Amino acid sequence: MFFSVCGVSSITYSVFHAFYGTQPFNLVSSIKSISTSFFPLLATTIVLKLIFFFISFFFSFLFFLFILGTQLLIGITLSPYFLGFSTAVLVVLPMLFVMFYLQVRWILVPVVVVLEPCWGLEALRRSASLIKGMKKVALILLLFFGLVEGLYLWCIPVLNISLMGSQNGIGRTFDWRHIVLDTVGKSILLMIYLLFNIAANTVLYILCKGIHDNDKCVNDYVTLPLDDNV
């Protein structure tokens, strides 16, 4: 979480200032931005995780009451098939709907914390107000990056298991060098994907801010200035 918060802070700061052309990409200034937004961003991240935890706990508790009521009060023993169907209908689907709805409304929360003097619940309200009129775009970003990340994280263990399995009934020997290089390569690809995700959310924040705050600078896209030393 430490490196994640640092990455979100520095990438958001760099993309925002590069978009407006206020300063070139500079590693030193990006690292300095971490000191001002690290603790607010960390606290807001914890608040978000607690909210989603209590939402999942609430739906699980409702399902527990449903099972307890049918078995003790009514005296009905549920079959495993009906139990699985009830879990999907009463817990999984409603919980996913609520979480997706909140994630769409709060997609700009990390960017707001880094670029504006607010954090916690205030940042959640600010994100919800900025995203009005752009919820479809936010939903598309969530689905796209979530699908890519899910497939990527699912393919990594499946591929590793297949590489470590047996071939023609003969067990393969472990090649730790191959495993380390494979892990490092896939981690770099995942890091690049997360960078694109943060950059896309930052650009979405700029567009939403231009719409709601009448920021005329958003209409004048500038060429990204590059530091010759980088």
C-alpha positions in Angstrom: 0.0 0.0 0.0 2.9 2.3 0.7 4.3 2.1 -2.8 0.8 2.2 -4.3 0.0 5.5 -2.5 3.3 7.0 -3.6 2.7 5.9 -7.2 -0.8 7.4 -7.4 0.4 10.6 -5.9 3.4 11.2 -8.1 1.7 10.0 -11.4 -1.4 12.1 -10.8 0.7 15.2 -10.1 2.9 14.7 -13.1 0.0 14.0 -15.6 -2.0 17.0 -14.3 0.8 19.5 -14.6 2.0 18.1 -17.9 -1.5 18.3 -19.3 -1.7 22.1 -18.6 1.9 22.6 -19.6 2.8 24.3 -16.4 6.0 22.3 -16.0 7.9 19.5 -17.7 8.1 16.0 -16.5 10.5 16.1 -13.6 11.3 13.2 -11.2 12.3 15.5 -8.3 9.1 17.5 -8.3 7.0 14.3 -8.7 8.7 12.8 -5.6 8.2 16.0 -3.6 4.5 15.9 -4.3 4.3 12.6 -2.4 5.1 14.4 0.9 2.1 16.6 0.7 -0.5 14.1 -0.3 0.7 10.8 1.2 -1.1 10.8 4.5 -4.4 12.3 3.2 -4.4 9.8 0.4 -3.6 6.9 2.7 -6.4 8.0 5.2 -8.9 8.3 2.3 -7.9 4.9 1.0 -8.5 3.4 4.4 -11.9 5.1 4.6 -12.9 3.6 1.2 -11.8 0.1 2.1 -13.8 0.3 5.4 -16.9 1.5 3.5 -16.7 -1.4 1.1 -15.9 -3.8 3.9 -19.1 -2.8 5.8 -21.1 -3.0 2.6 -20.0 -6.6 2.0 -20.5 -7.4 5.7 -24.1 -5.9 5.6 -25.1 -8.1 2.7 -23.5 -11.2 4.2 -25.3 -10.5 7.5 -28.6 -10.3 5.6 -27.9 -13.6 4.0 -27.1 -15.1 7.4 -30.4 -13.9 8.8 -32.2 -15.4 5.8 -30.6 -18.8 6.3 -31.2 -18.7 10.1 -34.8 -17.7 9.6 -35.6 -20.4 7.1 -34.0 -23.2 9.2 -35.0 -22.2 12.7 -38.3 -20.2 12.3 -39.8 -22.0 9.4 -38.0 -25.3 9.8 -36.9 -25.6 6.1 -33.6 -27.2 5.3 -32.2 -25.6 2.2 -30.6 -27.7 -0.5 -27.0 -26.8 -1.7 -28.3 -25.7 -5.1 -30.9 -23.4 -3.7 -28.4 -22.1 -1.2 -26.0 -21.2 -4.1 -28.8 -19.6 -6.1 -29.9 -17.6 -3.0 -26.3 -16.4 -2.4 -26.0 -15.1 -5.9 -29.4 -13.4 -5.9 -29.4 -12.0 -2.3 -25.7 -11.3 -1.8 -23.5 -11.3 -4.8 -25.6 -9.4 -7.4 -26.9 -6.6 -5.1 -23.5 -6.2 -3.5 -21.8 -5.9 -6.9 -24.4 -3.4 -8.1 -23.9 -1.2 -5.1 -20.1 -1.4 -5.2 -20.0 -0.6 -8.9 -22.3 2.3 -8.4 -20.1 3.7 -5.6 -16.9 3.1 -7.6 -18.3 5.1 -10.5 -19.2 8.0 -8.2 -15.9 7.8 -6.4 -13.5 7.1 -9.3 -12.0 10.5 -9.0 -11.3 10.4 -5.2 -7.5 9.7 -5.5 -7.1 12.5 -8.0 -9.1 14.9 -5.9 -7.1 14.1 -2.8 -3.8 14.8 -4.6 -4.8 17.9 -6.5 -7.3 19.6 -4.1 -7.1 20.4 -0.4 -9.6 17.8 0.8 -9.6 14.2 1.9 -11.8 11.6 3.5 -15.6 12.0 3.2 -15.2 15.5 1.6 -13.1 14.0 -1.2 -15.9 11.4 -1.8 -18.5 14.2 -2.0 -16.3 16.2 -4.4 -15.8 13.2 -6.7 -19.5 12.5 -6.7 -20.2 16.1 -7.8 -17.6 16.2 -10.5 -18.6 12.9 -12.1 -22.1 14.1 -12.8 -22.7 13.8 -16.5 -19.7 11.6 -17.1 -20.8 8.5 -15.3 -20.9 6.5 -18.6 -17.3 7.3 -19.3 -16.3 6.4 -15.7 -18.2 3.1 -16.0 -16.4 2.3 -19.3 -13.0 3.0 -17.7 -13.8 0.8 -14.7 -15.0 -2.1 -16.9 -12.1 -1.8 -19.3 -9.3 -1.6 -16.8 -11.0 -4.0 -14.4 -11.5 -6.6 -17.1 -7.9 -6.3 -18.3 -6.5 -6.5 -14.8 -8.7 -9.4 -13.9 -7.7 -11.4 -17.0 -4.1 -10.6 -16.5 -4.0 -11.6 -12.8 -6.0 -14.8 -13.6 -3.7 -15.8 -16.4 -0.5 -15.4 -14.3 -1.2 -18.3 -11.8 -2.7 -20.5 -14.5 0.3 -20.1 -16.7 2.7 -20.7 -13.9 0.9 -23.8 -12.8 1.0 -25.1 -16.4 4.7 -24.4 -16.6 5.4 -26.2 -13.2 3.2 -29.2 -14.0 4.2 -32.5 -15.5 4.9 -33.2 -19.1 4.0 -36.7 -20.4 3.8 -37.9 -16.8 7.3 -36.7 -16.0 7.6 -34.0 -13.4 9.4 -30.9 -14.5 12.3 -29.5 -12.5 12.0 -26.0 -11.0 13.9 -23.4 -12.7 14.1 -20.5 -10.2 15.8 -18.2 -12.7 12.9 -18.6 -15.1 10.4 -18.1 -12.4 12.1 -14.9 -11.1 12.5 -13.4 -14.6 8.9 -14.3 -15.5 7.6 -12.7 -12.3 9.6 -9.5 -12.9 8.5 -9.2 -16.5 4.8 -9.7 -15.6 5.1 -7.2 -12.7 6.5 -4.6 -15.1 3.6 -5.1 -17.5 1.1 -4.8 -14.6 2.9 -1.6 -13.4 2.5 -0.1 -16.9 -1.2 -1.0 -16.9 -1.7 0.6 -13.5 0.1 3.7 -14.8 -2.3 4.0 -17.7 -5.2 3.6 -15.3 -4.1 6.4 -13.1 -3.3 8.7 -16.0 -6.8 8.0 -17.5 -8.5 8.9 -14.2 -6.5 12.1 -14.0 -7.5 13.2 -17.5 -11.1 12.3 -16.7 -10.8 14.6 -13.6 -9.5 17.4 -15.8 -12.4 17.1 -18.2 -15.0 16.9 -15.4 -13.4 19.9 -13.7 -13.6 21.8 -16.9 -17.3 21.0 -17.3 -18.4 21.8 -13.8 -16.0 24.6 -12.8 -16.0 26.3 -16.3 -12.2 25.8 -16.6 -11.5 27.2 -20.0 -8.0 25.8 -20.0 -9.3 22.3 -20.6 -10.4 23.3 -24.1 -6.8 24.1 -25.1 -4.9 20.8 -25.1 -1.1 21.4 -25.1 1.7 19.3 -26.3 3.2 17.4 -23.4 6.6 19.1 -22.6 9.4 16.6 -22.1 12.5 17.2 -20.1 15.6 16.6 -22.2 17.3 15.1 -19.2 14.7 12.3 -18.8 
